[in-house]
Amino acid sequence: MTKDMPRQQLTETAETVLERRYYLKDEKGNPIENWEILCRRVANAVALVDQELDDYDTIRDDFFNMIYHLDFLPNSPCLMNAGTDLGQLSACFVLPVEDSMDGIFTSIRNGALVHKTGGGTGYSFSRLRPKNSSVRSTQGVASGPLSFAAVFDAATETIKQGGKRRGANMGVLRIDHPDIMQFIVAKEDQTKYTNFNFSVAITDLFMDAVKNDLDYDLVNPVTGKVTQSLRAVEVFNKIIDLAWHNGEPGVLFIDAANRDNATPQLGDFEATNPCGEQWLLPYESCNLGSINLGHYVLEGDVDYEQLAKTVHLAVRFLDNVIDCNRFPIPEIAEMTQKTRKVGLGVMGLHDMLIQMELPYASEKGREAASNVMRFIRDEAEKASVAIAEIKGPFPAYDPEINTYKPRRNAALTSIQPTGTVSMIADCASGCEPYFSIVMEKHVMDGDRLLMVNRHFEDVARQEGFYSEKLMGDVASSGTVIGHSQIPVKWQEIFRTAQDISPHEHIHMQGILQNNGVDSSISKTINLPSAATRDDVRTAYMLGFDLGCKGLTVYRDGSRDHQVLNATTSDKANEATVSASAGLVRKTELPDVLSAKRYRLKDINQNTIYLIVCFDENENPMEVFAKFPFDNRVDLKDKSTMWTTTCRLVSLALRYQIPMEEIIKQLDRSSGHMLDLPAQLGKLLKSFMAATHHGFSSACPECSSGRLVFEEGCEICHECGYSKCS
C-alpha cells in the first residue's frame, strides 16, 4: 500500500483499547488524548534525541507518520509512557538471581521497580542451590528455587502497573538442575505461580540423550558436582505430559540461543522475557516494535521499496528509544547502553499472505514469509551500520570477537507478541494466523453482533458469496473450512490458527527463525483438544530439529474450567427438568460451608473484606462484604447498600445464575449509590481471576470477551486485556 492511498480509520475495538490503556487521562479518568495527539507525543519524545542533527524536523515528522498511519507501532510501554514523567519505554528485561539472600531479594526489589514502570521480567533460577542442600552460613538447608519463585510471584501480585499493564514474569530452570522434576510439575495447578510463565532451558546434550535413550546428569550449580543421573526420556515425557495438560512448562533451547549470542564476551544467555521471544543477558532490556506487513502489498506482491524505507526509519526510532529511555535501575541503563539491542518485529503477516492470495500453511506462504523477514533483517543491518557511522557502534562491540561489520545495535530483530498493538492496527498478531475470521460479540440486551474479518468480507462481497446467514454459520462453527458456499481456494487462504496443523505452525516458526530473526519468536503451536501426548512430543522434536529457540504449545480447552452452575448426576437432571418446566429451584444450603476471605480496596481506597462461600463442588454460593467502618454513622447507608447487594448476589447464585452473568449486570450499574454494585462487580471479577473459579476462559477485565492463547500468552480480542502485556 503506497503512501498516497487512504488509510483506514481506527476501528471501534482500536478506540476501546486506546481509551482503556493508552490515552493519557485527567484526574477524573477521562481521556485527554486522541490517536493523533498520542502519536505526536510519542514521535516528539523519541525524535528529541536528534534535535542537534540537521534532519531533526524531518525525522520527527517521519516518526509521526509511520505510527499514525499504523505502518509501524512500538511496544506498549513506549506508546503509554513516551513524553510523560514516567518515561520508561522498554517492554522486557532479564534480571539475575544470585545464590544468596542478598542477591535474591535485590532481584525481587528490582523486579518490582520494573513492573511498576510497565515492563515484564525474565528470571533464571538455575544459579540457586537445590532444595535441602547445605547452607554453610546458617548451618541449615536451602529451600530451593521454587520456594523463592513463590516469593517473586507474591511480590509481582502487589504491583498492578498503574492499571495499564499487569506484572508478568518468565521463570526458567535448566534441565540439568537437581530440582528440575519439581519445577516441571509446579504449574500443574494453575492457581499457583499465576504471575509466571515457566519454561525449561533444554540443552543439546539432553536432547541427544532423549534421542538415544540415555541417562544424563543433574549438577549442583554451586558445587559443580553431579548429584544424580536421570533417564532423559522419562524427564522429557514428564515435560510433555504437563505441556499437554495445560501448556506449561514451555521449552527453551538454550544452546541454540547462545550460538547466536552477538556478545559472547559479556556472558551467556540464561533467560528470556515473559513471552520467550527475547533472549537477554542479565540486566539487559529490549525495545520492541513491529512493522505492519499488511500495509506493504501492492498489486499482489510485496512493495519492497516502501518496506525498506520503513525498516530504516523503525531502526532509527528504536535506537533513539534507548537514549530517551528512563530505565528503572542504573544497572539496566548501563547494560542496555552497552549493547543497544532492539527487537524489530512484524505483525500482520497473515494479512500480507491473504492479500498475496497465499495460504499461511502452504510452502509458497512460508517462502514469502521467509523472504520478507530476511529482507527486513538485511535492511535493518544496513540501517544500524549507517547509524553507527554517525553515532558510533554499540560500546561493547569488539572487532576481535565480533566479526560482523560495526553496527549501532548488537541485536536487531525478534518477533514479539503484538496482541494489543495489532488490535490498534486491525491486523493479525505477530507472525500468527488469525485466531478467528468471524467472531460473535454479545452486546447490551443480549443482542448479537458479528465481527467479520475485513479481508474476508471484501473477498466474500467481491466473489458474491457474502450473506448474513453464512457469516453467522462461520461464527458458529469457528472456521471457514467445510462451508460449501466458500470456494476451496478461499477456505485455504482464510484457515485460522486452529485449522492449521502443528507441523505447519512449527515449519513457519522454523523458517522465520532461520531467515532473519536474531533473537527468537513468540508463537503458539495450537493443538486440537483431542491432541495426544505424542503430538506434543512430535512438536517439540520438530521444533528442536528446525532450529527454533523456544516453543509453546497449547491444547485447545486445556486451561478451561467448569462453569459455575455445573452440577452432578441426579442434581443435574433435576435442574434440567425444572428449567424445562419453567421452574428454577433455589439451592438449599447446608449449615456449614467452606469460605475464603479476601482483603480488597474499593475505589475510595477503603478496605473491604470480601467473603465467598462454596458448596462441596467449590461453586460460589454466597457472598458477604465486611467493613472496618461498619459502625461509622456517616457510612451507615453505604454499608447497608453493600449488604443488600451481597444478599441479592447470593440469592442469584442459589438460583444457579452463573457468576459471570451476575458480574455483567453489576457492571452496568452507575450513578451515586448505584456505583456500589459496580464496585462489587469489579471486586468479584478480581476474585474470580485470582482464584480461577468458574470462568478462567472469560476475560477478567471486560467479562464479555473470551481469553484465547496465542503468542505465548492469553489475550482478549474484545478489550485488549492480556495476561502478559
TACOR-V15030 format. One record per backbone hydrogen bond with DSSP energy under -1.0 kcal/mol. CO is the residue of the C=O (numbers start at 1). NH is the residue of the N-H. Records with the same first field share a line. If there is no record, write none. Layout:
CO = NH + NH
This chain:
2 = 5
11 = 15
12 = 16
13 = 17
14 = 18
15 = 19
16 = 20
17 = 21
18 = 22 + 23
24 = 32
26 = 29
30 = 26
34 = 38
35 = 39
36 = 40
37 = 41
38 = 42
39 = 43
40 = 44
41 = 45
42 = 46
43 = 47
44 = 48
47 = 50
48 = 51
50 = 53
53 = 56
55 = 59
56 = 60
57 = 61
58 = 62
59 = 63
60 = 64
61 = 65
62 = 66
63 = 67
64 = 68
65 = 69
66 = 71 + 72
67 = 70
71 = 292
73 = 290
75 = 79
76 = 80
77 = 81
78 = 82
81 = 84
87 = 326
91 = 120
92 = 286
93 = 122
94 = 283
98 = 100
100 = 104
101 = 105
102 = 106
103 = 107
104 = 108
105 = 109
106 = 110
107 = 111
108 = 112
109 = 113
110 = 114
111 = 115
112 = 116
114 = 119
115 = 118
120 = 93
121 = 170
122 = 95
123 = 172
125 = 128
130 = 133
133 = 142
135 = 139 + 140
140 = 135
142 = 132
144 = 148
145 = 149
146 = 150
148 = 152
149 = 153
150 = 154
151 = 155
152 = 156
153 = 157
156 = 159
160 = 163
161 = 164 + 165
168 = 121
169 = 197
170 = 123
171 = 199
172 = 125
173 = 201
174 = 177
176 = 219
177 = 180
179 = 183
180 = 184
181 = 185
183 = 186
185 = 188
189 = 192
193 = 196
195 = 169
197 = 171
198 = 250
199 = 173
200 = 252
201 = 175
202 = 254
203 = 207
204 = 208
205 = 209
206 = 210
207 = 211
208 = 212
209 = 214
210 = 213
214 = 232
216 = 230
218 = 227
220 = 224
225 = 220
228 = 218
230 = 216
231 = 235
232 = 236
233 = 237
234 = 238
235 = 239
236 = 240
237 = 241
238 = 242
239 = 243
240 = 244
241 = 245
242 = 246
243 = 247
250 = 200
251 = 551
252 = 202 + 254
253 = 257
254 = 258
255 = 259
257 = 260
258 = 261
263 = 266
264 = 267
271 = 280
273 = 276
277 = 520
278 = 273
281 = 284
284 = 94
286 = 91 + 92
287 = 343
288 = 75
289 = 345
290 = 73
291 = 293 + 347
292 = 295
293 = 296
296 = 303
298 = 301
301 = 298
302 = 304
303 = 307
304 = 308
305 = 309
306 = 310
307 = 311
308 = 312
309 = 313
310 = 314
311 = 315
312 = 316
313 = 317
314 = 318
315 = 319
316 = 320
317 = 321
318 = 322
320 = 324
329 = 333
330 = 334
331 = 335
332 = 336
333 = 337
334 = 338
335 = 339
336 = 340
338 = 396
339 = 410
343 = 289
344 = 414
345 = 291
347 = 293
348 = 352
349 = 353
350 = 354
351 = 355
352 = 356
353 = 358
354 = 357
359 = 362
362 = 366
363 = 367
364 = 368
365 = 369
366 = 370
367 = 371
368 = 372
369 = 373
370 = 374
371 = 375
372 = 376
373 = 377
374 = 378
375 = 379
376 = 380
377 = 381
378 = 382
379 = 383
380 = 384
381 = 385
382 = 386
383 = 387
384 = 388
385 = 389
387 = 391
388 = 392
394 = 397
398 = 401 + 402
401 = 403
407 = 394
411 = 342
412 = 344
413 = 519
415 = 522
418 = 422
420 = 424
421 = 425
422 = 427
428 = 348
429 = 432
430 = 349
434 = 497
437 = 453
439 = 451
441 = 449
443 = 446
444 = 447
447 = 443
449 = 441
451 = 439
453 = 457
454 = 458
455 = 459
456 = 460
457 = 461
458 = 462
459 = 463
460 = 465 + 466
467 = 471
468 = 472
469 = 473
470 = 474
471 = 475
472 = 476
473 = 477
474 = 478
480 = 483
483 = 486
487 = 491
488 = 492
489 = 493
490 = 494
492 = 495
496 = 499
501 = 505
502 = 506
503 = 507
504 = 508
505 = 509
506 = 510
507 = 511
508 = 512
509 = 513
510 = 514
512 = 515
520 = 415
524 = 526
525 = 554
527 = 556
528 = 531
532 = 536
533 = 537
534 = 538
535 = 539
536 = 540
537 = 541
538 = 542
539 = 543
540 = 544
541 = 545
542 = 546
543 = 548
544 = 547
549 = 253
551 = 251
552 = 525
554 = 527
555 = 558
557 = 560
563 = 566
568 = 571 + 572
569 = 573
570 = 574
571 = 575
572 = 576
573 = 577
574 = 578
575 = 579
576 = 580
577 = 581
578 = 583
579 = 582
594 = 614
596 = 612
598 = 610
600 = 608
602 = 605
606 = 602
608 = 600
609 = 626
610 = 598
611 = 624
612 = 596
613 = 621 + 622
615 = 618
619 = 615
622 = 613
624 = 611
626 = 609
627 = 630
629 = 632
632 = 635
633 = 636
635 = 639
636 = 640
637 = 641
638 = 642
639 = 643
640 = 644
641 = 645
642 = 646
643 = 647
644 = 648
645 = 649
646 = 650
647 = 651
648 = 652
649 = 653
650 = 654
651 = 655
652 = 657
653 = 656
654 = 587
658 = 662
659 = 663
660 = 664
661 = 665
662 = 666
663 = 667
666 = 669
671 = 674
672 = 675
673 = 676
674 = 678
675 = 679
676 = 680
677 = 681
678 = 682
679 = 683
680 = 684
681 = 685
682 = 686
683 = 687
684 = 688
685 = 689
686 = 690
687 = 691
688 = 692
693 = 695
695 = 698
697 = 707
699 = 703
702 = 704
705 = 699
708 = 715
710 = 713
713 = 710
714 = 723
715 = 708
716 = 720
721 = 716
